[in-house]
Amino acid sequence: MDIRDVFGKNLKLYRLKIGISQDALAAKMGVDRAHVSSMERGQQNVTIITLWHAALALDVKPAALLDDQAQD
């Protein structure tokens, strides 16, 4: 699986686990909601800084967002 898909699926998984919308996550990350949507669909090459901001916003370790077993 493409790492962008892994990241996107995990981003959505952890977002839904804490029960926040894409808008709320975007606000916590300092990005646009469309950017969150694009990341969740695996259409963005995210930077390491974006990965860090997502992890902080979701209160998970950055590695959790790259774990290809998380969605099982």
PyMOL Python script that loads the backbone (N, CA, C, O; Angstrom):
from pymol import cmd

cmd.read_pdbstr("""\
ATOM      1  N   MET A   1       0.843  -1.179   0.000  1.00  0.00           N
ATOM      2  CA  MET A   1       0.000   0.000   0.000  1.00  0.00           C
ATOM      3  C   MET A   1       0.890   1.245   0.000  1.00  0.00           C
ATOM      4  O   MET A   1       1.933   1.275   0.655  1.00  0.00           O
ATOM      5  N   ASP A   2       0.478   2.243  -0.721  1.00  0.00           N
ATOM      6  CA  ASP A   2       1.179   3.521  -0.800  1.00  0.00           C
ATOM      7  C   ASP A   2       1.179   4.192   0.572  1.00  0.00           C
ATOM      8  O   ASP A   2       0.156   4.188   1.257  1.00  0.00           O
ATOM      9  N   ILE A   3       2.300   4.762   0.981  1.00  0.00           N
ATOM     10  CA  ILE A   3       2.416   5.389   2.298  1.00  0.00           C
ATOM     11  C   ILE A   3       1.435   6.551   2.451  1.00  0.00           C
ATOM     12  O   ILE A   3       1.005   6.849   3.565  1.00  0.00           O
ATOM     13  N   ARG A   4       1.078   7.206   1.354  1.00  0.00           N
ATOM     14  CA  ARG A   4       0.082   8.286   1.430  1.00  0.00           C
ATOM     15  C   ARG A   4      -1.277   7.735   1.804  1.00  0.00           C
ATOM     16  O   ARG A   4      -2.028   8.375   2.540  1.00  0.00           O
ATOM     17  N   ASP A   5      -1.602   6.546   1.304  1.00  0.00           N
ATOM     18  CA  ASP A   5      -2.863   5.899   1.667  1.00  0.00           C
ATOM     19  C   ASP A   5      -2.852   5.464   3.134  1.00  0.00           C
ATOM     20  O   ASP A   5      -3.844   5.624   3.846  1.00  0.00           O
ATOM     21  N   VAL A   6      -1.726   4.916   3.572  1.00  0.00           N
ATOM     22  CA  VAL A   6      -1.587   4.497   4.978  1.00  0.00           C
ATOM     23  C   VAL A   6      -1.783   5.700   5.891  1.00  0.00           C
ATOM     24  O   VAL A   6      -2.567   5.648   6.839  1.00  0.00           O
ATOM     25  N   PHE A   7      -1.063   6.787   5.600  1.00  0.00           N
ATOM     26  CA  PHE A   7      -1.180   7.998   6.400  1.00  0.00           C
ATOM     27  C   PHE A   7      -2.615   8.508   6.397  1.00  0.00           C
ATOM     28  O   PHE A   7      -3.155   8.845   7.450  1.00  0.00           O
ATOM     29  N   GLY A   8      -3.230   8.566   5.236  1.00  0.00           N
ATOM     30  CA  GLY A   8      -4.593   9.077   5.116  1.00  0.00           C
ATOM     31  C   GLY A   8      -5.605   8.255   5.893  1.00  0.00           C
ATOM     32  O   GLY A   8      -6.468   8.804   6.577  1.00  0.00           O
ATOM     33  N   LYS A   9      -5.497   6.936   5.787  1.00  0.00           N
ATOM     34  CA  LYS A   9      -6.422   6.067   6.514  1.00  0.00           C
ATOM     35  C   LYS A   9      -6.237   6.205   8.018  1.00  0.00           C
ATOM     36  O   LYS A   9      -7.211   6.226   8.770  1.00  0.00           O
ATOM     37  N   ASN A  10      -4.984   6.300   8.453  1.00  0.00           N
ATOM     38  CA  ASN A  10      -4.719   6.468   9.881  1.00  0.00           C
ATOM     39  C   ASN A  10      -5.163   7.837  10.381  1.00  0.00           C
ATOM     40  O   ASN A  10      -5.690   7.956  11.487  1.00  0.00           O
ATOM     41  N   LEU A  11      -4.952   8.863   9.573  1.00  0.00           N
ATOM     42  CA  LEU A  11      -5.402  10.197   9.937  1.00  0.00           C
ATOM     43  C   LEU A  11      -6.911  10.185  10.195  1.00  0.00           C
ATOM     44  O   LEU A  11      -7.382  10.716  11.200  1.00  0.00           O
ATOM     45  N   LYS A  12      -7.651   9.580   9.288  1.00  0.00           N
ATOM     46  CA  LYS A  12      -9.108   9.504   9.438  1.00  0.00           C
ATOM     47  C   LYS A  12      -9.491   8.620  10.624  1.00  0.00           C
ATOM     48  O   LYS A  12     -10.391   8.965  11.390  1.00  0.00           O
ATOM     49  N   LEU A  13      -8.815   7.489  10.778  1.00  0.00           N
ATOM     50  CA  LEU A  13      -9.090   6.575  11.891  1.00  0.00           C
ATOM     51  C   LEU A  13      -8.959   7.286  13.231  1.00  0.00           C
ATOM     52  O   LEU A  13      -9.868   7.229  14.060  1.00  0.00           O
ATOM     53  N   TYR A  14      -7.840   7.951  13.445  1.00  0.00           N
ATOM     54  CA  TYR A  14      -7.613   8.629  14.723  1.00  0.00           C
ATOM     55  C   TYR A  14      -8.516   9.855  14.883  1.00  0.00           C
ATOM     56  O   TYR A  14      -8.918  10.185  15.999  1.00  0.00           O
ATOM     57  N   ARG A  15      -8.833  10.524  13.785  1.00  0.00           N
ATOM     58  CA  ARG A  15      -9.759  11.667  13.843  1.00  0.00           C
ATOM     59  C   ARG A  15     -11.134  11.194  14.302  1.00  0.00           C
ATOM     60  O   ARG A  15     -11.751  11.810  15.171  1.00  0.00           O
ATOM     61  N   LEU A  16     -11.604  10.115  13.724  1.00  0.00           N
ATOM     62  CA  LEU A  16     -12.912   9.588  14.100  1.00  0.00           C
ATOM     63  C   LEU A  16     -12.907   9.019  15.515  1.00  0.00           C
ATOM     64  O   LEU A  16     -13.913   9.107  16.218  1.00  0.00           O
ATOM     65  N   LYS A  17     -11.784   8.435  15.941  1.00  0.00           N
ATOM     66  CA  LYS A  17     -11.682   7.906  17.310  1.00  0.00           C
ATOM     67  C   LYS A  17     -11.895   8.988  18.354  1.00  0.00           C
ATOM     68  O   LYS A  17     -12.485   8.738  19.405  1.00  0.00           O
ATOM     69  N   ILE A  18     -11.414  10.194  18.065  1.00  0.00           N
ATOM     70  CA  ILE A  18     -11.611  11.265  19.041  1.00  0.00           C
ATOM     71  C   ILE A  18     -12.853  12.099  18.733  1.00  0.00           C
ATOM     72  O   ILE A  18     -13.172  13.043  19.455  1.00  0.00           O
ATOM     73  N   GLY A  19     -13.543  11.744  17.664  1.00  0.00           N
ATOM     74  CA  GLY A  19     -14.840  12.336  17.362  1.00  0.00           C
ATOM     75  C   GLY A  19     -14.812  13.790  16.921  1.00  0.00           C
ATOM     76  O   GLY A  19     -15.661  14.584  17.326  1.00  0.00           O
ATOM     77  N   ILE A  20     -13.833  14.140  16.087  1.00  0.00           N
ATOM     78  CA  ILE A  20     -13.810  15.509  15.578  1.00  0.00           C
ATOM     79  C   ILE A  20     -13.983  15.514  14.064  1.00  0.00           C
ATOM     80  O   ILE A  20     -13.693  14.531  13.381  1.00  0.00           O
ATOM     81  N   SER A  21     -14.457  16.633  13.567  1.00  0.00           N
ATOM     82  CA  SER A  21     -14.673  16.790  12.125  1.00  0.00           C
ATOM     83  C   SER A  21     -13.366  17.145  11.416  1.00  0.00           C
ATOM     84  O   SER A  21     -12.360  17.469  12.046  1.00  0.00           O
ATOM     85  N   GLN A  22     -13.416  17.075  10.104  1.00  0.00           N
ATOM     86  CA  GLN A  22     -12.269  17.518   9.320  1.00  0.00           C
ATOM     87  C   GLN A  22     -11.995  18.993   9.574  1.00  0.00           C
ATOM     88  O   GLN A  22     -10.840  19.413   9.638  1.00  0.00           O
ATOM     89  N   ASP A  23     -13.057  19.781   9.720  1.00  0.00           N
ATOM     90  CA  ASP A  23     -12.894  21.204  10.008  1.00  0.00           C
ATOM     91  C   ASP A  23     -12.153  21.424  11.318  1.00  0.00           C
ATOM     92  O   ASP A  23     -11.245  22.252  11.393  1.00  0.00           O
ATOM     93  N   ALA A  24     -12.541  20.681  12.352  1.00  0.00           N
ATOM     94  CA  ALA A  24     -11.907  20.825  13.660  1.00  0.00           C
ATOM     95  C   ALA A  24     -10.442  20.395  13.605  1.00  0.00           C
ATOM     96  O   ALA A  24      -9.578  21.056  14.180  1.00  0.00           O
ATOM     97  N   LEU A  25     -10.165  19.296  12.920  1.00  0.00           N
ATOM     98  CA  LEU A  25      -8.780  18.848  12.788  1.00  0.00           C
ATOM     99  C   LEU A  25      -7.962  19.875  12.018  1.00  0.00           C
ATOM    100  O   LEU A  25      -6.835  20.191  12.398  1.00  0.00           O
ATOM    101  N   ALA A  26      -8.523  20.383  10.956  1.00  0.00           N
ATOM    102  CA  ALA A  26      -7.830  21.401  10.159  1.00  0.00           C
ATOM    103  C   ALA A  26      -7.484  22.612  11.019  1.00  0.00           C
ATOM    104  O   ALA A  26      -6.376  23.141  10.930  1.00  0.00           O
ATOM    105  N   ALA A  27      -8.419  23.051  11.845  1.00  0.00           N
ATOM    106  CA  ALA A  27      -8.175  24.203  12.719  1.00  0.00           C
ATOM    107  C   ALA A  27      -7.045  23.907  13.707  1.00  0.00           C
ATOM    108  O   ALA A  27      -6.198  24.763  13.962  1.00  0.00           O
ATOM    109  N   LYS A  28      -7.037  22.695  14.259  1.00  0.00           N
ATOM    110  CA  LYS A  28      -5.986  22.316  15.210  1.00  0.00           C
ATOM    111  C   LYS A  28      -4.620  22.240  14.533  1.00  0.00           C
ATOM    112  O   LYS A  28      -3.596  22.518  15.157  1.00  0.00           O
ATOM    113  N   MET A  29      -4.609  21.866  13.269  1.00  0.00           N
ATOM    114  CA  MET A  29      -3.365  21.720  12.515  1.00  0.00           C
ATOM    115  C   MET A  29      -2.918  23.020  11.848  1.00  0.00           C
ATOM    116  O   MET A  29      -1.759  23.148  11.453  1.00  0.00           O
ATOM    117  N   GLY A  30      -3.825  23.976  11.720  1.00  0.00           N
ATOM    118  CA  GLY A  30      -3.500  25.215  11.034  1.00  0.00           C
ATOM    119  C   GLY A  30      -3.512  25.088   9.524  1.00  0.00           C
ATOM    120  O   GLY A  30      -2.764  25.773   8.827  1.00  0.00           O
ATOM    121  N   VAL A  31      -4.375  24.198   9.016  1.00  0.00           N
ATOM    122  CA  VAL A  31      -4.500  24.012   7.569  1.00  0.00           C
ATOM    123  C   VAL A  31      -5.975  24.124   7.173  1.00  0.00           C
ATOM    124  O   VAL A  31      -6.848  24.242   8.033  1.00  0.00           O
ATOM    125  N   ASP A  32      -6.235  24.089   5.896  1.00  0.00           N
ATOM    126  CA  ASP A  32      -7.595  24.156   5.368  1.00  0.00           C
ATOM    127  C   ASP A  32      -8.269  22.788   5.444  1.00  0.00           C
ATOM    128  O   ASP A  32      -7.592  21.762   5.373  1.00  0.00           O
ATOM    129  N   ARG A  33      -9.589  22.763   5.586  1.00  0.00           N
ATOM    130  CA  ARG A  33     -10.337  21.510   5.634  1.00  0.00           C
ATOM    131  C   ARG A  33     -10.120  20.689   4.367  1.00  0.00           C
ATOM    132  O   ARG A  33     -10.033  19.463   4.435  1.00  0.00           O
ATOM    133  N   ALA A  34     -10.033  21.343   3.224  1.00  0.00           N
ATOM    134  CA  ALA A  34      -9.806  20.630   1.959  1.00  0.00           C
ATOM    135  C   ALA A  34      -8.465  19.904   1.981  1.00  0.00           C
ATOM    136  O   ALA A  34      -8.323  18.840   1.378  1.00  0.00           O
ATOM    137  N   HIS A  35      -7.492  20.468   2.666  1.00  0.00           N
ATOM    138  CA  HIS A  35      -6.180  19.820   2.774  1.00  0.00           C
ATOM    139  C   HIS A  35      -6.300  18.539   3.606  1.00  0.00           C
ATOM    140  O   HIS A  35      -5.713  17.514   3.258  1.00  0.00           O
ATOM    141  N   VAL A  36      -7.048  18.599   4.688  1.00  0.00           N
ATOM    142  CA  VAL A  36      -7.278  17.398   5.509  1.00  0.00           C
ATOM    143  C   VAL A  36      -7.984  16.339   4.670  1.00  0.00           C
ATOM    144  O   VAL A  36      -7.599  15.170   4.694  1.00  0.00           O
ATOM    145  N   SER A  37      -9.003  16.736   3.938  1.00  0.00           N
ATOM    146  CA  SER A  37      -9.734  15.799   3.087  1.00  0.00           C
ATOM    147  C   SER A  37      -8.807  15.139   2.070  1.00  0.00           C
ATOM    148  O   SER A  37      -8.857  13.927   1.860  1.00  0.00           O
ATOM    149  N   SER A  38      -7.977  15.939   1.456  1.00  0.00           N
ATOM    150  CA  SER A  38      -7.032  15.432   0.457  1.00  0.00           C
ATOM    151  C   SER A  38      -6.025  14.471   1.087  1.00  0.00           C
ATOM    152  O   SER A  38      -5.679  13.451   0.491  1.00  0.00           O
ATOM    153  N   MET A  39      -5.554  14.799   2.297  1.00  0.00           N
ATOM    154  CA  MET A  39      -4.629  13.899   2.990  1.00  0.00           C
ATOM    155  C   MET A  39      -5.322  12.577   3.318  1.00  0.00           C
ATOM    156  O   MET A  39      -4.739  11.511   3.127  1.00  0.00           O
ATOM    157  N   GLU A  40      -6.553  12.638   3.807  1.00  0.00           N
ATOM    158  CA  GLU A  40      -7.278  11.416   4.165  1.00  0.00           C
ATOM    159  C   GLU A  40      -7.515  10.522   2.956  1.00  0.00           C
ATOM    160  O   GLU A  40      -7.607   9.302   3.098  1.00  0.00           O
ATOM    161  N   ARG A  41      -7.613  11.103   1.787  1.00  0.00           N
ATOM    162  CA  ARG A  41      -7.817  10.325   0.559  1.00  0.00           C
ATOM    163  C   ARG A  41      -6.502   9.863  -0.057  1.00  0.00           C
ATOM    164  O   ARG A  41      -6.499   9.232  -1.114  1.00  0.00           O
ATOM    165  N   GLY A  42      -5.388  10.173   0.596  1.00  0.00           N
ATOM    166  CA  GLY A  42      -4.087   9.735   0.097  1.00  0.00           C
ATOM    167  C   GLY A  42      -3.607  10.495  -1.112  1.00  0.00           C
ATOM    168  O   GLY A  42      -2.810   9.976  -1.893  1.00  0.00           O
ATOM    169  N   GLN A  43      -4.073  11.710  -1.281  1.00  0.00           N
ATOM    170  CA  GLN A  43      -3.719  12.496  -2.458  1.00  0.00           C
ATOM    171  C   GLN A  43      -2.667  13.560  -2.184  1.00  0.00           C
ATOM    172  O   GLN A  43      -2.346  14.351  -3.070  1.00  0.00           O
ATOM    173  N   GLN A  44      -2.130  13.590  -0.977  1.00  0.00           N
ATOM    174  CA  GLN A  44      -1.134  14.602  -0.615  1.00  0.00           C
ATOM    175  C   GLN A  44       0.172  13.953  -0.200  1.00  0.00           C
ATOM    176  O   GLN A  44       0.182  12.953   0.518  1.00  0.00           O
ATOM    177  N   ASN A  45       1.256  14.521  -0.651  1.00  0.00           N
ATOM    178  CA  ASN A  45       2.575  14.191  -0.114  1.00  0.00           C
ATOM    179  C   ASN A  45       2.778  15.143   1.053  1.00  0.00           C
ATOM    180  O   ASN A  45       3.070  16.321   0.850  1.00  0.00           O
ATOM    181  N   VAL A  46       2.628  14.650   2.254  1.00  0.00           N
ATOM    182  CA  VAL A  46       2.736  15.530   3.414  1.00  0.00           C
ATOM    183  C   VAL A  46       4.197  15.707   3.818  1.00  0.00           C
ATOM    184  O   VAL A  46       5.029  14.822   3.620  1.00  0.00           O
ATOM    185  N   THR A  47       4.482  16.865   4.383  1.00  0.00           N
ATOM    186  CA  THR A  47       5.821  17.113   4.887  1.00  0.00           C
ATOM    187  C   THR A  47       5.942  16.522   6.288  1.00  0.00           C
ATOM    188  O   THR A  47       4.943  16.161   6.910  1.00  0.00           O
ATOM    189  N   ILE A  48       7.155  16.431   6.765  1.00  0.00           N
ATOM    190  CA  ILE A  48       7.393  15.928   8.117  1.00  0.00           C
ATOM    191  C   ILE A  48       6.757  16.877   9.140  1.00  0.00           C
ATOM    192  O   ILE A  48       6.312  16.432  10.198  1.00  0.00           O
ATOM    193  N   ILE A  49       6.711  18.149   8.843  1.00  0.00           N
ATOM    194  CA  ILE A  49       6.072  19.124   9.732  1.00  0.00           C
ATOM    195  C   ILE A  49       4.565  18.890   9.778  1.00  0.00           C
ATOM    196  O   ILE A  49       3.961  18.961  10.849  1.00  0.00           O
ATOM    197  N   THR A  50       3.959  18.613   8.637  1.00  0.00           N
ATOM    198  CA  THR A  50       2.528  18.318   8.609  1.00  0.00           C
ATOM    199  C   THR A  50       2.232  17.039   9.390  1.00  0.00           C
ATOM    200  O   THR A  50       1.238  16.964  10.112  1.00  0.00           O
ATOM    201  N   LEU A  51       3.087  16.046   9.245  1.00  0.00           N
ATOM    202  CA  LEU A  51       2.944  14.810  10.018  1.00  0.00           C
ATOM    203  C   LEU A  51       2.986  15.126  11.512  1.00  0.00           C
ATOM    204  O   LEU A  51       2.163  14.625  12.278  1.00  0.00           O
ATOM    205  N   TRP A  52       3.932  15.948  11.920  1.00  0.00           N
ATOM    206  CA  TRP A  52       4.076  16.335  13.326  1.00  0.00           C
ATOM    207  C   TRP A  52       2.837  17.082  13.824  1.00  0.00           C
ATOM    208  O   TRP A  52       2.344  16.808  14.918  1.00  0.00           O
ATOM    209  N   HIS A  53       2.332  18.031  13.017  1.00  0.00           N
ATOM    210  CA  HIS A  53       1.145  18.790  13.410  1.00  0.00           C
ATOM    211  C   HIS A  53      -0.080  17.882  13.527  1.00  0.00           C
ATOM    212  O   HIS A  53      -0.896  18.052  14.432  1.00  0.00           O
ATOM    213  N   ALA A  54      -0.204  16.936  12.629  1.00  0.00           N
ATOM    214  CA  ALA A  54      -1.328  15.992  12.688  1.00  0.00           C
ATOM    215  C   ALA A  54      -1.238  15.146  13.956  1.00  0.00           C
ATOM    216  O   ALA A  54      -2.238  14.945  14.646  1.00  0.00           O
ATOM    217  N   ALA A  55      -0.053  14.656  14.254  1.00  0.00           N
ATOM    218  CA  ALA A  55       0.133  13.831  15.456  1.00  0.00           C
ATOM    219  C   ALA A  55      -0.186  14.629  16.716  1.00  0.00           C
ATOM    220  O   ALA A  55      -0.856  14.121  17.615  1.00  0.00           O
ATOM    221  N   LEU A  56       0.280  15.859  16.790  1.00  0.00           N
ATOM    222  CA  LEU A  56      -0.033  16.706  17.952  1.00  0.00           C
ATOM    223  C   LEU A  56      -1.531  16.945  18.059  1.00  0.00           C
ATOM    224  O   LEU A  56      -2.097  16.855  19.149  1.00  0.00           O
ATOM    225  N   ALA A  57      -2.176  17.248  16.944  1.00  0.00           N
ATOM    226  CA  ALA A  57      -3.616  17.530  16.943  1.00  0.00           C
ATOM    227  C   ALA A  57      -4.435  16.318  17.369  1.00  0.00           C
ATOM    228  O   ALA A  57      -5.486  16.457  17.994  1.00  0.00           O
ATOM    229  N   LEU A  58      -3.944  15.126  17.026  1.00  0.00           N
ATOM    230  CA  LEU A  58      -4.672  13.896  17.342  1.00  0.00           C
ATOM    231  C   LEU A  58      -4.186  13.234  18.630  1.00  0.00           C
ATOM    232  O   LEU A  58      -4.752  12.235  19.072  1.00  0.00           O
ATOM    233  N   ASP A  59      -3.144  13.791  19.224  1.00  0.00           N
ATOM    234  CA  ASP A  59      -2.552  13.263  20.458  1.00  0.00           C
ATOM    235  C   ASP A  59      -2.089  11.810  20.284  1.00  0.00           C
ATOM    236  O   ASP A  59      -2.371  10.940  21.108  1.00  0.00           O
ATOM    237  N   VAL A  60      -1.372  11.584  19.185  1.00  0.00           N
ATOM    238  CA  VAL A  60      -0.764  10.276  18.919  1.00  0.00           C
ATOM    239  C   VAL A  60       0.697  10.504  18.547  1.00  0.00           C
ATOM    240  O   VAL A  60       1.100  11.623  18.230  1.00  0.00           O
ATOM    241  N   LYS A  61       1.479   9.441  18.588  1.00  0.00           N
ATOM    242  CA  LYS A  61       2.862   9.534  18.137  1.00  0.00           C
ATOM    243  C   LYS A  61       2.870   9.604  16.609  1.00  0.00           C
ATOM    244  O   LYS A  61       2.029   8.982  15.960  1.00  0.00           O
ATOM    245  N   PRO A  62       3.802  10.347  16.033  1.00  0.00           N
ATOM    246  CA  PRO A  62       3.864  10.419  14.570  1.00  0.00           C
ATOM    247  C   PRO A  62       3.928   9.044  13.907  1.00  0.00           C
ATOM    248  O   PRO A  62       3.339   8.836  12.847  1.00  0.00           O
ATOM    249  N   ALA A  63       4.640   8.112  14.529  1.00  0.00           N
ATOM    250  CA  ALA A  63       4.750   6.775  13.950  1.00  0.00           C
ATOM    251  C   ALA A  63       3.403   6.067  13.822  1.00  0.00           C
ATOM    252  O   ALA A  63       3.223   5.225  12.943  1.00  0.00           O
ATOM    253  N   ALA A  64       2.460   6.410  14.698  1.00  0.00           N
ATOM    254  CA  ALA A  64       1.123   5.793  14.632  1.00  0.00           C
ATOM    255  C   ALA A  64       0.433   6.135  13.328  1.00  0.00           C
ATOM    256  O   ALA A  64      -0.368   5.347  12.825  1.00  0.00           O
ATOM    257  N   LEU A  65       0.732   7.298  12.774  1.00  0.00           N
ATOM    258  CA  LEU A  65       0.091   7.705  11.532  1.00  0.00           C
ATOM    259  C   LEU A  65       0.706   7.027  10.313  1.00  0.00           C
ATOM    260  O   LEU A  65       0.159   7.097   9.212  1.00  0.00           O
ATOM    261  N   LEU A  66       1.850   6.367  10.519  1.00  0.00           N
ATOM    262  CA  LEU A  66       2.514   5.663   9.416  1.00  0.00           C
ATOM    263  C   LEU A  66       2.447   4.145   9.574  1.00  0.00           C
ATOM    264  O   LEU A  66       3.040   3.416   8.779  1.00  0.00           O
ATOM    265  N   ASP A  67       1.742   3.666  10.579  1.00  0.00           N
ATOM    266  CA  ASP A  67       1.635   2.242  10.875  1.00  0.00           C
ATOM    267  C   ASP A  67       0.652   1.580   9.920  1.00  0.00           C
ATOM    268  O   ASP A  67      -0.546   1.859   9.966  1.00  0.00           O
ATOM    269  N   ASP A  68       1.153   0.711   9.060  1.00  0.00           N
ATOM    270  CA  ASP A  68       0.278   0.061   8.077  1.00  0.00           C
ATOM    271  C   ASP A  68      -0.614  -1.023   8.694  1.00  0.00           C
ATOM    272  O   ASP A  68      -1.445  -1.606   7.997  1.00  0.00           O
ATOM    273  N   GLN A  69      -0.452  -1.296   9.984  1.00  0.00           N
ATOM    274  CA  GLN A  69      -1.307  -2.284  10.660  1.00  0.00           C
ATOM    275  C   GLN A  69      -2.432  -1.621  11.463  1.00  0.00           C
ATOM    276  O   GLN A  69      -3.329  -2.316  11.941  1.00  0.00           O
ATOM    277  N   ALA A  70      -2.405  -0.322  11.618  1.00  0.00           N
ATOM    278  CA  ALA A  70      -3.362   0.396  12.467  1.00  0.00           C
ATOM    279  C   ALA A  70      -4.806   0.240  12.015  1.00  0.00           C
ATOM    280  O   ALA A  70      -5.711   0.205  12.848  1.00  0.00           O
ATOM    281  N   GLN A  71      -5.032   0.146  10.726  1.00  0.00           N
ATOM    282  CA  GLN A  71      -6.425   0.072  10.247  1.00  0.00           C
ATOM    283  C   GLN A  71      -6.995  -1.330  10.245  1.00  0.00           C
ATOM    284  O   GLN A  71      -8.147  -1.520   9.853  1.00  0.00           O
ATOM    285  N   ASP A  72      -6.223  -2.320  10.671  1.00  0.00           N
ATOM    286  CA  ASP A  72      -6.738  -3.696  10.713  1.00  0.00           C
ATOM    287  C   ASP A  72      -7.681  -3.898  11.878  1.00  0.00           C
ATOM    288  O   ASP A  72      -8.207  -4.996  12.064  1.00  0.00           O
TER     289      ASP A  72
END
""", "prot")
cmd.dss("prot")
cmd.show_as("cartoon", "prot")
cmd.util.cbc("prot")
cmd.orient("prot")
